[in-house]
Amino acid sequence: MKFVAFLFFAYGLFSIILAISQLRYFYKNKSDKKFINLKKYTKSMVSLFLITSVLSISLSLLMFFKSFPITIASGCFILILSYYTFNLGRINKKYGLSKNK
């Protein structure tokens, strides 16, 4: 159980690292005209990463300290991942980014 809580916590930290790298990319390539509106895209991506990281870290802390059942926690984590993928697709469609081939 604690191993799964550690995995959820690690995923939350990974999302925070992705948010920081997204901000770094934005400030490093401010003059890049590849995106339609890089500032709004970066803001949306960072907020998405931070929301998923806070949700997964809070879920891991619930599992670790309150002995949250693994069956309920795995369902919650699947909901967090589906929320992430749904909003990632929506953000990419909104800003006109095509999928990498």
C-alpha positions, 0 to 999 in steps of 0.5 A: 500500500505504501509503495502505491502511495509512493508511486502517486506521490512520485507522479505528483512530483513528476507533474511539478517537474513538467510544469517547471520545464514548461515554464523554462521552455516558455522563458527560453523561447519567448520569440518563437512564433511556432505557437499561436499564443505561447503565453496562454498555452503555457499558462494552461499547461502549467495549471493543468500540471499543477492541478494533477500534481496536487490531486495525486499528491493529496491522494498519496497522502490520504493513502499513506496517513489515513489508510485509504483503500487501494481499490478506491485510490486506484479508481481516483487515480484513473480519474485524475489521469483521464482528467489530465488526458482529456484536458491535454487534448482540449488544450492542444486542440484549442491552440492548434497544436498537431500531434507529433508524427 
